[in-house]
Amino acid sequence: MSMLLHELNGFSVKITKAIELNDWENLSEILMQRQARLEELLNTNSSEDDQRIIQDVLESIQVMDKLFIDTVLLKKTELFKDFQSVAQGRKCVKAYYATAIN
């Protein structure tokens, strides 16, 4: 079980790197792998002490996921601003060509 818990902690590093690199396909794969490991963890028979450890790990994952979501939303906002800037630039170019042709 400790190996599985260690592996779950490792997913946080992988998720962070994927988000930093805007590697959304890899992020999706990592999240699916982590989900499979979480299901495996929850389906194992464990002692009361292990149950407390599992609970702590799950709470830690929830906290980290909130941070990941906040980061992704921030990146989404930045990309939307960039998109708006490009769209505005295209409008300006169109307007310029429209007036230059006439």
TAGIUR-V473124 format. One record per helix or strand of 3 or more residues. SS is the DSSP state (a for helix, b for strand). FROM is the first residue (numbers start at 1). LEN is the number of residues. If there is no record, write none. Layout:
ss=[SS;SS]
from=[FROM;FROM]
len=[LEN;LEN]
This chain:
ss=[a;a;a]
from=[2;24;48]
len=[19;19;54]
